[in-house]
Amino acid sequence: MRKTLLLAMVAVLTLTAAALGDVSQGYVPSEHGDDLRFGDGNELRFGGVASFAWEAADANANYLWLELPTGGAIDVPAFGVGIGIDGDDLGWFNGRTQPLIFVRDADQDSYIGLTFSADDTPQLVWGGLATTISILGLVIGTNVQAWDTDLDALAGVTGAANAIPYFTGAHTAGVISSSANMVSLLGSADYAAARTNLSLVPGANVQAYDAELLALAGLASAANAIPYFTGAGTAGVITSSANMVSLLGSADYATARTNLSLVPGTNVQAYDAELLALAGLTSAANTLPYFTGAGTAGTITSSANMVSLLGSADYATARTNLSLAPGTDVQAYDTDLAYLAGFTPTANVKTILNAADFAAVTTALSLTIGTNTQAYDADLTYLAGFTPTADVKTILNAANAAAINTALSLTIGTNTQAYDADLTYLAGFTPTADVKTILNAANAAAVTTALALTIGTNTQAYDADLTTYAALPPTATEQIALEHGNSPVVLCQRHRATVAEINGGHEILPAIPGHTYRIVSVKAIAYGGSVGTTTTVDILGTQAAGSVKLVTFAQASLVQSAVLTAGGAGTVVLTDGSTFIPCDANSAVTVGKTGGAADTATGVDFIVEYVIE
């Protein structure tokens, strides 16, 4: 039980002698019966820890004082007034060290008191109250804040600029040394202002919520996994490959084409106007494309036979499809025919061979029966004694020339070669041994071998780049350089470039496949005025796969009356003589500028001395 000094208050504070027992000092008997009266300064002590007395030491301020214990584990400095208060265990005041005066209500379940929470800090306390109290017109919970241990902890921190209080534990607090930005954030007028202060405005600074993004966020990532949408607001991943990931990570279109092995002119056919024309045709069964003009095309409505012919696996199949198989459909090569091919018929023989019928032949031969020769007569003894064979009889009894030809196995187009003017030409042609080899070749490969035209051995295989180069005939000087091979010839070329060409970048020496340019000297002079505005006019080349300024001509020095020479006044060349080493193979030499656009002059004349290696 906590020891607390308690008084039962009625009207006046009264102590009887009976209540005090044997008191030998400090009081004066009174004329009021058993009442005890104490002189000024005399104390009434309780339990050795509290005392009560009237103090009159100060003539101007006599007062009644109550001395309470200093506070501790058992004795607390509390003075209470109430009904039925004696003997109660008032756990409300456990551990108090500051003096407390309190009043408890009649049903003993609540109190209100006055004390100090700390040195020089008065405090109004209460306990067990079901409603708010009003003191000096201040209703706790309405006009003033009720006491709270957490608020008490916050009241104990020290404020400072941009300091934010926070709880460090149960009923303990501290401050965070924050910043003006964080204070501004906490002071935002609304959520929108807070998002603006944080630079987290959806749609401006961060991505606004989206069902598709939520679906993607729910995916499980893995090596080479590519997300994709499986439906509205749903997504999945494709288990891809390192190649596809590399493709999607291509730095540019050119890298993507290289990754796909789809580089035009290397892996696939580059764009071509003729191919575009063919691509615009409408396909149909047995239609063949053909060009109707430059960059235009049409189709021929062919037949299944022609399509089959064009699809022949080889020459032999093509001849069979045409019903022109030698020895079956047409006359095969024969040495006798070769002999005949060398025979030149006379005019008379040609007349006979071209005769319309037998009568014309006999006329041409002057063998007209009854006119030039003897007609048959039974009296001719010799003939009467002649016995013809069956074959001769067949021929003699033939109804017409066709029957004779059949009997003799001389049917034109079946047994013999029909007349053809080309054969007449061939009849006068004597093939050499080489020509005979070609004509007797087993296939096209044998022909190319015989002609020493084997691709990759004797001739260059087709290449789209060679087609491009074929359209770029070299100048006479370049031809001379190329003819000299590894014995360089110094070439000289004058090239006039307008300021528009200089500003846009202009080619002076075109790239030559497999060869390099090595600059010997470059001279420059302006024409149509002095060059203005730009910083330098540059002769550009490629070395070690990078663009370099082989020679730079200062703008101020490019006038009409002075010739600038590489390495001289008004020019700059590369260090260590790098201007005069070979440029990269297959690279051009161009002219450009550094700084603003060149103007004022019409252009610049360049005299370039160089070697092709």
KATAHU-V662214 format. One record per residue. N is the residue number from 1. PHI is phi as a letter, one per 20 degrees, with the letter a starting at -180 (* if undefined). NEAR is the number of other ideal C-beta (glycine too) atoms within 12 Angstrom. D_CENTER is the distance of its C-alpha to the mean C-alpha in whole Angstrom. Layout:
n=N phi=PHI near=NEAR d_center=D_CENTER
n=N phi=PHI near=NEAR d_center=D_CENTER
This chain:
n=1 phi=* near=15 d_center=83
n=2 phi=f near=27 d_center=82
n=3 phi=e near=28 d_center=85
n=4 phi=c near=40 d_center=85
n=5 phi=f near=33 d_center=87
n=6 phi=c near=30 d_center=88
n=7 phi=c near=27 d_center=91
n=8 phi=e near=20 d_center=93
n=9 phi=e near=16 d_center=93
n=10 phi=d near=9 d_center=96
n=11 phi=c near=6 d_center=97
n=12 phi=c near=11 d_center=98
n=13 phi=e near=20 d_center=98
n=14 phi=c near=21 d_center=101
n=15 phi=c near=23 d_center=102
n=16 phi=e near=17 d_center=105
n=17 phi=f near=20 d_center=107
n=18 phi=f near=13 d_center=107
n=19 phi=f near=15 d_center=103
n=20 phi=e near=22 d_center=103
n=21 phi=n near=10 d_center=106
n=22 phi=e near=10 d_center=108
n=23 phi=d near=22 d_center=107
n=24 phi=d near=9 d_center=109
n=25 phi=c near=14 d_center=107
n=26 phi=n near=22 d_center=105
n=27 phi=c near=24 d_center=107
n=28 phi=c near=16 d_center=110
n=29 phi=g near=15 d_center=112
n=30 phi=d near=16 d_center=112
n=31 phi=f near=9 d_center=115
n=32 phi=e near=13 d_center=112
n=33 phi=m near=12 d_center=113
n=34 phi=e near=17 d_center=111
n=35 phi=f near=20 d_center=108
n=36 phi=d near=28 d_center=107
n=37 phi=c near=24 d_center=106
n=38 phi=d near=27 d_center=104
n=39 phi=f near=18 d_center=105
n=40 phi=g near=20 d_center=103
n=41 phi=n near=18 d_center=100
n=42 phi=f near=20 d_center=101
n=43 phi=d near=23 d_center=98
n=44 phi=d near=30 d_center=98
n=45 phi=d near=20 d_center=96
n=46 phi=c near=23 d_center=94
n=47 phi=l near=16 d_center=93
n=48 phi=m near=11 d_center=93
n=49 phi=c near=22 d_center=89
n=50 phi=c near=28 d_center=90
n=51 phi=b near=23 d_center=93
n=52 phi=c near=24 d_center=94
n=53 phi=a near=24 d_center=96
n=54 phi=d near=23 d_center=98
n=55 phi=e near=21 d_center=97
n=56 phi=c near=17 d_center=99
n=57 phi=f near=13 d_center=99
n=58 phi=e near=12 d_center=97
n=59 phi=g near=8 d_center=100
n=60 phi=e near=7 d_center=98
n=61 phi=b near=10 d_center=95
n=62 phi=f near=14 d_center=97
n=63 phi=b near=14 d_center=94
n=64 phi=e near=19 d_center=94
n=65 phi=c near=22 d_center=91
n=66 phi=c near=29 d_center=90
n=67 phi=e near=22 d_center=89
n=68 phi=d near=30 d_center=86
n=69 phi=f near=29 d_center=84
n=70 phi=f near=16 d_center=82
n=71 phi=n near=25 d_center=79
n=72 phi=a near=16 d_center=78
n=73 phi=f near=13 d_center=78
n=74 phi=d near=18 d_center=81
n=75 phi=e near=26 d_center=82
n=76 phi=d near=33 d_center=80
n=77 phi=e near=31 d_center=81
n=78 phi=c near=41 d_center=82
n=79 phi=c near=34 d_center=84
n=80 phi=d near=37 d_center=84
n=81 phi=c near=28 d_center=87
n=82 phi=a near=29 d_center=87
n=83 phi=d near=18 d_center=89
n=84 phi=m near=16 d_center=89
n=85 phi=e near=26 d_center=87
n=86 phi=f near=18 d_center=89
n=87 phi=n near=14 d_center=88
n=88 phi=f near=22 d_center=84
n=89 phi=e near=14 d_center=82
n=90 phi=e near=31 d_center=79
n=91 phi=f near=16 d_center=76
n=92 phi=g near=28 d_center=74
n=93 phi=d near=35 d_center=75
n=94 phi=g near=21 d_center=75
n=95 phi=n near=17 d_center=74
n=96 phi=f near=32 d_center=75
n=97 phi=c near=22 d_center=76
n=98 phi=e near=26 d_center=76
n=99 phi=f near=29 d_center=79
n=100 phi=c near=38 d_center=79
n=101 phi=d near=30 d_center=81
n=102 phi=c near=34 d_center=81
n=103 phi=c near=26 d_center=82
n=104 phi=d near=34 d_center=82
n=105 phi=f near=22 d_center=82
n=106 phi=f near=13 d_center=85
n=107 phi=e near=13 d_center=84
n=108 phi=m near=22 d_center=82
n=109 phi=d near=17 d_center=78
n=110 phi=b near=22 d_center=77
n=111 phi=b near=35 d_center=78
n=112 phi=b near=27 d_center=77
n=113 phi=b near=35 d_center=77
n=114 phi=c near=22 d_center=77
n=115 phi=b near=30 d_center=76
n=116 phi=c near=20 d_center=74
n=117 phi=e near=21 d_center=70
n=118 phi=a near=13 d_center=70
n=119 phi=g near=9 d_center=73
n=120 phi=m near=8 d_center=73
n=121 phi=c near=14 d_center=71
n=122 phi=f near=16 d_center=73
n=123 phi=b near=23 d_center=72
n=124 phi=e near=26 d_center=73
n=125 phi=c near=30 d_center=72
n=126 phi=b near=29 d_center=73
n=127 phi=b near=25 d_center=72
n=128 phi=m near=20 d_center=73
n=129 phi=e near=23 d_center=73
n=130 phi=e near=11 d_center=72
n=131 phi=c near=13 d_center=71
n=132 phi=f near=17 d_center=70
n=133 phi=d near=28 d_center=73
n=134 phi=c near=17 d_center=74
n=135 phi=c near=17 d_center=75
n=136 phi=l near=10 d_center=76
n=137 phi=m near=10 d_center=74
n=138 phi=d near=15 d_center=71
n=139 phi=e near=16 d_center=70
n=140 phi=f near=22 d_center=67
n=141 phi=n near=16 d_center=64
n=142 phi=d near=14 d_center=65
n=143 phi=e near=14 d_center=66
n=144 phi=c near=18 d_center=65
n=145 phi=e near=16 d_center=63
n=146 phi=f near=22 d_center=64
n=147 phi=f near=22 d_center=64
n=148 phi=b near=15 d_center=62
n=149 phi=f near=17 d_center=61
n=150 phi=f near=21 d_center=57
n=151 phi=f near=18 d_center=58
n=152 phi=f near=20 d_center=61
n=153 phi=f near=21 d_center=58
n=154 phi=f near=23 d_center=56
n=155 phi=f near=20 d_center=59
n=156 phi=e near=21 d_center=59
n=157 phi=e near=22 d_center=56
n=158 phi=d near=13 d_center=56
n=159 phi=f near=15 d_center=53
n=160 phi=a near=14 d_center=51
n=161 phi=g near=13 d_center=49
n=162 phi=m near=19 d_center=46
n=163 phi=e near=21 d_center=47
n=164 phi=d near=23 d_center=46
n=165 phi=f near=24 d_center=49
n=166 phi=b near=18 d_center=48
n=167 phi=e near=19 d_center=50
n=168 phi=e near=16 d_center=50
n=169 phi=a near=11 d_center=52
n=170 phi=f near=9 d_center=55
n=171 phi=m near=15 d_center=57
n=172 phi=c near=16 d_center=55
n=173 phi=b near=25 d_center=53
n=174 phi=b near=19 d_center=51
n=175 phi=c near=20 d_center=49
n=176 phi=d near=18 d_center=45
n=177 phi=f near=18 d_center=45
n=178 phi=e near=19 d_center=42
n=179 phi=c near=15 d_center=40
n=180 phi=f near=15 d_center=41
n=181 phi=f near=15 d_center=37
n=182 phi=f near=19 d_center=38
n=183 phi=f near=18 d_center=42
n=184 phi=f near=17 d_center=40
n=185 phi=f near=22 d_center=38
n=186 phi=f near=21 d_center=41
n=187 phi=e near=16 d_center=43
n=188 phi=g near=18 d_center=40
n=189 phi=f near=13 d_center=42
n=190 phi=b near=10 d_center=40
n=191 phi=f near=14 d_center=37
n=192 phi=f near=14 d_center=35
n=193 phi=f near=16 d_center=36
n=194 phi=f near=19 d_center=35
n=195 phi=f near=20 d_center=31
n=196 phi=f near=19 d_center=31
n=197 phi=f near=23 d_center=33
n=198 phi=e near=20 d_center=31
n=199 phi=l near=13 d_center=28
n=200 phi=c near=19 d_center=27
n=201 phi=f near=17 d_center=27
n=202 phi=g near=17 d_center=25
n=203 phi=n near=11 d_center=23
n=204 phi=d near=13 d_center=23
n=205 phi=d near=13 d_center=23
n=206 phi=c near=15 d_center=22
n=207 phi=f near=15 d_center=20
n=208 phi=f near=15 d_center=24
n=209 phi=g near=13 d_center=25
n=210 phi=b near=17 d_center=23
n=211 phi=f near=16 d_center=25
n=212 phi=f near=21 d_center=21
n=213 phi=f near=18 d_center=20
n=214 phi=f near=16 d_center=23
n=215 phi=f near=21 d_center=23
n=216 phi=f near=23 d_center=19
n=217 phi=f near=16 d_center=21
n=218 phi=e near=17 d_center=24
n=219 phi=f near=21 d_center=22
n=220 phi=e near=13 d_center=22
n=221 phi=f near=13 d_center=19
n=222 phi=a near=13 d_center=20
n=223 phi=g near=13 d_center=18
n=224 phi=m near=19 d_center=15
n=225 phi=e near=21 d_center=16
n=226 phi=d near=23 d_center=14
n=227 phi=f near=24 d_center=15
n=228 phi=b near=17 d_center=17
n=229 phi=e near=20 d_center=19
n=230 phi=e near=16 d_center=23
n=231 phi=r near=11 d_center=25
n=232 phi=f near=10 d_center=25
n=233 phi=m near=16 d_center=25
n=234 phi=c near=17 d_center=24
n=235 phi=b near=24 d_center=21
n=236 phi=b near=17 d_center=21
n=237 phi=c near=21 d_center=19
n=238 phi=e near=18 d_center=18
n=239 phi=f near=17 d_center=19
n=240 phi=e near=19 d_center=16
n=241 phi=c near=15 d_center=16
n=242 phi=f near=15 d_center=15
n=243 phi=f near=15 d_center=14
n=244 phi=f near=19 d_center=12
n=245 phi=f near=18 d_center=10
n=246 phi=f near=17 d_center=10
n=247 phi=f near=22 d_center=8
n=248 phi=f near=20 d_center=6
n=249 phi=e near=16 d_center=5
n=250 phi=g near=18 d_center=5
n=251 phi=f near=13 d_center=6
n=252 phi=b near=10 d_center=7
n=253 phi=f near=14 d_center=9
n=254 phi=f near=14 d_center=11
n=255 phi=f near=16 d_center=10
n=256 phi=f near=19 d_center=9
n=257 phi=f near=20 d_center=12
n=258 phi=f near=19 d_center=14
n=259 phi=f near=23 d_center=13
n=260 phi=e near=20 d_center=14
n=261 phi=l near=13 d_center=17
n=262 phi=c near=19 d_center=17
n=263 phi=f near=18 d_center=17
n=264 phi=g near=19 d_center=20
n=265 phi=n near=17 d_center=23
n=266 phi=d near=16 d_center=23
n=267 phi=d near=14 d_center=22
n=268 phi=c near=16 d_center=22
n=269 phi=f near=17 d_center=24
n=270 phi=f near=20 d_center=23
n=271 phi=g near=13 d_center=24
n=272 phi=b near=20 d_center=27
n=273 phi=g near=16 d_center=30
n=274 phi=f near=22 d_center=32
n=275 phi=f near=19 d_center=30
n=276 phi=f near=15 d_center=29
n=277 phi=f near=21 d_center=32
n=278 phi=f near=23 d_center=33
n=279 phi=f near=16 d_center=30
n=280 phi=e near=17 d_center=32
n=281 phi=f near=21 d_center=35
n=282 phi=d near=13 d_center=36
n=283 phi=f near=13 d_center=37
n=284 phi=b near=13 d_center=40
n=285 phi=f near=13 d_center=42
n=286 phi=m near=18 d_center=44
n=287 phi=d near=21 d_center=42
n=288 phi=d near=23 d_center=41
n=289 phi=f near=23 d_center=39
n=290 phi=b near=17 d_center=40
n=291 phi=e near=19 d_center=40
n=292 phi=e near=16 d_center=42
n=293 phi=r near=11 d_center=41
n=294 phi=f near=10 d_center=38
n=295 phi=m near=15 d_center=35
n=296 phi=c near=17 d_center=37
n=297 phi=b near=24 d_center=38
n=298 phi=b near=17 d_center=40
n=299 phi=c near=21 d_center=41
n=300 phi=d near=18 d_center=45
n=301 phi=f near=17 d_center=46
n=302 phi=e near=19 d_center=47
n=303 phi=c near=15 d_center=49
n=304 phi=f near=15 d_center=48
n=305 phi=f near=15 d_center=51
n=306 phi=f near=19 d_center=49
n=307 phi=f near=18 d_center=45
n=308 phi=f near=17 d_center=47
n=309 phi=f near=22 d_center=48
n=310 phi=f near=20 d_center=45
n=311 phi=e near=16 d_center=44
n=312 phi=g near=18 d_center=47
n=313 phi=f near=14 d_center=46
n=314 phi=b near=14 d_center=48
n=315 phi=f near=21 d_center=51
n=316 phi=f near=18 d_center=53
n=317 phi=f near=17 d_center=52
n=318 phi=f near=20 d_center=51
n=319 phi=f near=20 d_center=55
n=320 phi=f near=20 d_center=56
n=321 phi=f near=23 d_center=54
n=322 phi=e near=20 d_center=56
n=323 phi=l near=14 d_center=59
n=324 phi=c near=20 d_center=60
n=325 phi=f near=17 d_center=60
n=326 phi=g near=20 d_center=62
n=327 phi=n near=15 d_center=66
n=328 phi=c near=15 d_center=65
n=329 phi=d near=17 d_center=64
n=330 phi=c near=24 d_center=65
n=331 phi=f near=27 d_center=67
n=332 phi=f near=19 d_center=66
n=333 phi=g near=17 d_center=66
n=334 phi=b near=16 d_center=70
n=335 phi=f near=12 d_center=72
n=336 phi=f near=14 d_center=74
n=337 phi=f near=19 d_center=72
n=338 phi=f near=23 d_center=71
n=339 phi=f near=11 d_center=75
n=340 phi=f near=21 d_center=75
n=341 phi=f near=25 d_center=72
n=342 phi=e near=17 d_center=74
n=343 phi=e near=19 d_center=77
n=344 phi=d near=15 d_center=78
n=345 phi=f near=18 d_center=80
n=346 phi=f near=11 d_center=83
n=347 phi=f near=11 d_center=84
n=348 phi=f near=14 d_center=86
n=349 phi=f near=16 d_center=84
n=350 phi=g near=16 d_center=81
n=351 phi=f near=17 d_center=84
n=352 phi=f near=21 d_center=85
n=353 phi=f near=19 d_center=81
n=354 phi=e near=16 d_center=80
n=355 phi=f near=19 d_center=83
n=356 phi=f near=14 d_center=83
n=357 phi=b near=14 d_center=85
n=358 phi=f near=19 d_center=88
n=359 phi=f near=15 d_center=91
n=360 phi=f near=17 d_center=89
n=361 phi=f near=20 d_center=88
n=362 phi=f near=20 d_center=92
n=363 phi=f near=19 d_center=93
n=364 phi=f near=23 d_center=91
n=365 phi=e near=20 d_center=92
n=366 phi=l near=14 d_center=96
n=367 phi=c near=19 d_center=96
n=368 phi=f near=17 d_center=97
n=369 phi=f near=16 d_center=100
n=370 phi=n near=11 d_center=103
n=371 phi=d near=13 d_center=102
n=372 phi=d near=13 d_center=101
n=373 phi=c near=14 d_center=101
n=374 phi=f near=14 d_center=104
n=375 phi=f near=15 d_center=103
n=376 phi=g near=14 d_center=104
n=377 phi=b near=13 d_center=107
n=378 phi=f near=10 d_center=109
n=379 phi=f near=10 d_center=111
n=380 phi=f near=12 d_center=109
n=381 phi=f near=9 d_center=110
n=382 phi=f near=11 d_center=108
n=383 phi=f near=15 d_center=105
n=384 phi=f near=11 d_center=107
n=385 phi=e near=9 d_center=107
n=386 phi=e near=13 d_center=103
n=387 phi=d near=9 d_center=101
n=388 phi=f near=13 d_center=98
n=389 phi=f near=11 d_center=95
n=390 phi=f near=11 d_center=93
n=391 phi=f near=14 d_center=90
n=392 phi=f near=15 d_center=92
n=393 phi=f near=13 d_center=94
n=394 phi=f near=17 d_center=90
n=395 phi=f near=21 d_center=89
n=396 phi=f near=17 d_center=93
n=397 phi=e near=14 d_center=92
n=398 phi=g near=19 d_center=89
n=399 phi=f near=13 d_center=89
n=400 phi=a near=13 d_center=86
n=401 phi=f near=21 d_center=84
n=402 phi=f near=17 d_center=81
n=403 phi=f near=16 d_center=83
n=404 phi=f near=20 d_center=84
n=405 phi=g near=20 d_center=81
n=406 phi=f near=19 d_center=80
n=407 phi=f near=23 d_center=83
n=408 phi=e near=19 d_center=82
n=409 phi=l near=14 d_center=79
n=410 phi=c near=20 d_center=78
n=411 phi=f near=18 d_center=76
n=412 phi=f near=18 d_center=73
n=413 phi=n near=18 d_center=70
n=414 phi=d near=18 d_center=71
n=415 phi=d near=18 d_center=73
n=416 phi=c near=22 d_center=73
n=417 phi=f near=27 d_center=70
n=418 phi=f near=17 d_center=71
n=419 phi=f near=16 d_center=71
n=420 phi=b near=16 d_center=68
n=421 phi=f near=10 d_center=68
n=422 phi=f near=13 d_center=66
n=423 phi=f near=21 d_center=68
n=424 phi=f near=19 d_center=70
n=425 phi=f near=11 d_center=68
n=426 phi=f near=21 d_center=67
n=427 phi=f near=22 d_center=71
n=428 phi=e near=16 d_center=71
n=429 phi=d near=17 d_center=68
n=430 phi=d near=15 d_center=69
n=431 phi=f near=18 d_center=66
n=432 phi=f near=10 d_center=65
n=433 phi=f near=11 d_center=64
n=434 phi=f near=14 d_center=61
n=435 phi=f near=17 d_center=61
n=436 phi=f near=16 d_center=62
n=437 phi=f near=17 d_center=60
n=438 phi=f near=21 d_center=57
n=439 phi=f near=19 d_center=59
n=440 phi=e near=18 d_center=59
n=441 phi=f near=18 d_center=56
n=442 phi=f near=15 d_center=55
n=443 phi=a near=16 d_center=51
n=444 phi=f near=18 d_center=49
n=445 phi=f near=16 d_center=48
n=446 phi=f near=17 d_center=51
n=447 phi=f near=20 d_center=51
n=448 phi=f near=18 d_center=48
n=449 phi=f near=19 d_center=50
n=450 phi=f near=22 d_center=53
n=451 phi=e near=19 d_center=52
n=452 phi=l near=14 d_center=50
n=453 phi=c near=18 d_center=47
n=454 phi=f near=17 d_center=45
n=455 phi=f near=16 d_center=41
n=456 phi=n near=11 d_center=40
n=457 phi=d near=13 d_center=43
n=458 phi=d near=13 d_center=45
n=459 phi=c near=15 d_center=43
n=460 phi=e near=16 d_center=39
n=461 phi=f near=13 d_center=37
n=462 phi=f near=11 d_center=35
n=463 phi=b near=17 d_center=31
n=464 phi=g near=21 d_center=29
n=465 phi=f near=20 d_center=29
n=466 phi=f near=16 d_center=33
n=467 phi=f near=16 d_center=33
n=468 phi=f near=15 d_center=32
n=469 phi=f near=19 d_center=34
n=470 phi=f near=14 d_center=37
n=471 phi=e near=11 d_center=36
n=472 phi=d near=18 d_center=37
n=473 phi=f near=12 d_center=40
n=474 phi=f near=23 d_center=41
n=475 phi=f near=19 d_center=43
n=476 phi=f near=14 d_center=47
n=477 phi=f near=22 d_center=46
n=478 phi=f near=25 d_center=43
n=479 phi=f near=15 d_center=45
n=480 phi=f near=19 d_center=48
n=481 phi=f near=29 d_center=45
n=482 phi=f near=24 d_center=44
n=483 phi=f near=15 d_center=47
n=484 phi=e near=18 d_center=48
n=485 phi=l near=13 d_center=45
n=486 phi=e near=12 d_center=46
n=487 phi=d near=13 d_center=48
n=488 phi=g near=22 d_center=46
n=489 phi=d near=23 d_center=48
n=490 phi=f near=22 d_center=47
n=491 phi=d near=31 d_center=46
n=492 phi=c near=24 d_center=46
n=493 phi=c near=30 d_center=44
n=494 phi=e near=20 d_center=45
n=495 phi=c near=29 d_center=42
n=496 phi=e near=24 d_center=42
n=497 phi=d near=38 d_center=39
n=498 phi=f near=25 d_center=39
n=499 phi=f near=33 d_center=38
n=500 phi=f near=18 d_center=35
n=501 phi=f near=24 d_center=34
n=502 phi=f near=42 d_center=34
n=503 phi=f near=26 d_center=32
n=504 phi=e near=16 d_center=29
n=505 phi=n near=23 d_center=29
n=506 phi=c near=29 d_center=32
n=507 phi=e near=24 d_center=32
n=508 phi=d near=36 d_center=36
n=509 phi=c near=39 d_center=36
n=510 phi=f near=25 d_center=33
n=511 phi=f near=27 d_center=32
n=512 phi=d near=29 d_center=34
n=513 phi=g near=21 d_center=33
n=514 phi=m near=16 d_center=34
n=515 phi=c near=29 d_center=36
n=516 phi=c near=27 d_center=35
n=517 phi=d near=42 d_center=37
n=518 phi=c near=32 d_center=39
n=519 phi=f near=41 d_center=40
n=520 phi=e near=29 d_center=44
n=521 phi=a near=29 d_center=44
n=522 phi=c near=43 d_center=43
n=523 phi=c near=30 d_center=45
n=524 phi=b near=42 d_center=44
n=525 phi=b near=31 d_center=46
n=526 phi=f near=38 d_center=45
n=527 phi=c near=24 d_center=47
n=528 phi=m near=22 d_center=48
n=529 phi=p near=21 d_center=48
n=530 phi=e near=28 d_center=46
n=531 phi=f near=41 d_center=43
n=532 phi=c near=23 d_center=42
n=533 phi=m near=23 d_center=39
n=534 phi=f near=30 d_center=36
n=535 phi=e near=23 d_center=37
n=536 phi=b near=31 d_center=37
n=537 phi=d near=51 d_center=36
n=538 phi=d near=41 d_center=34
n=539 phi=e near=47 d_center=35
n=540 phi=d near=35 d_center=31
n=541 phi=c near=40 d_center=31
n=542 phi=c near=24 d_center=28
n=543 phi=c near=26 d_center=29
n=544 phi=l near=15 d_center=28
n=545 phi=m near=12 d_center=24
n=546 phi=c near=14 d_center=24
n=547 phi=f near=21 d_center=26
n=548 phi=c near=28 d_center=29
n=549 phi=e near=32 d_center=32
n=550 phi=f near=42 d_center=35
n=551 phi=b near=40 d_center=37
n=552 phi=d near=32 d_center=37
n=553 phi=d near=46 d_center=40
n=554 phi=f near=27 d_center=41
n=555 phi=g near=33 d_center=41
n=556 phi=f near=22 d_center=45
n=557 phi=e near=27 d_center=46
n=558 phi=e near=45 d_center=45
n=559 phi=c near=24 d_center=48
n=560 phi=e near=21 d_center=50
n=561 phi=d near=12 d_center=53
n=562 phi=c near=21 d_center=51
n=563 phi=e near=25 d_center=49
n=564 phi=e near=36 d_center=47
n=565 phi=d near=23 d_center=46
n=566 phi=g near=32 d_center=44
n=567 phi=n near=23 d_center=45
n=568 phi=e near=19 d_center=48
n=569 phi=f near=15 d_center=48
n=570 phi=m near=27 d_center=45
n=571 phi=c near=31 d_center=43
n=572 phi=c near=27 d_center=40
n=573 phi=d near=28 d_center=39
n=574 phi=f near=26 d_center=37
n=575 phi=f near=12 d_center=39
n=576 phi=l near=9 d_center=41
n=577 phi=m near=15 d_center=41
n=578 phi=f near=21 d_center=37
n=579 phi=g near=32 d_center=38
n=580 phi=d near=26 d_center=40
n=581 phi=e near=24 d_center=38
n=582 phi=f near=27 d_center=36
n=583 phi=f near=37 d_center=33
n=584 phi=f near=24 d_center=30
n=585 phi=f near=21 d_center=31
n=586 phi=m near=18 d_center=30
n=587 phi=c near=29 d_center=29
n=588 phi=e near=29 d_center=31
n=589 phi=d near=42 d_center=33
n=590 phi=c near=32 d_center=32
n=591 phi=c near=42 d_center=33
n=592 phi=b near=35 d_center=31
n=593 phi=b near=36 d_center=32
n=594 phi=c near=25 d_center=31
n=595 phi=n near=21 d_center=32
n=596 phi=f near=18 d_center=33
n=597 phi=f near=23 d_center=34
n=598 phi=f near=38 d_center=37
n=599 phi=b near=25 d_center=40
n=600 phi=m near=23 d_center=43
n=601 phi=f near=33 d_center=44
n=602 phi=f near=24 d_center=43
n=603 phi=r near=30 d_center=42
n=604 phi=c near=47 d_center=42
n=605 phi=e near=30 d_center=44
n=606 phi=d near=43 d_center=42
n=607 phi=d near=26 d_center=45
n=608 phi=d near=37 d_center=43
n=609 phi=d near=29 d_center=44
n=610 phi=b near=39 d_center=42
n=611 phi=c near=32 d_center=42
n=612 phi=e near=39 d_center=40
n=613 phi=c near=26 d_center=40
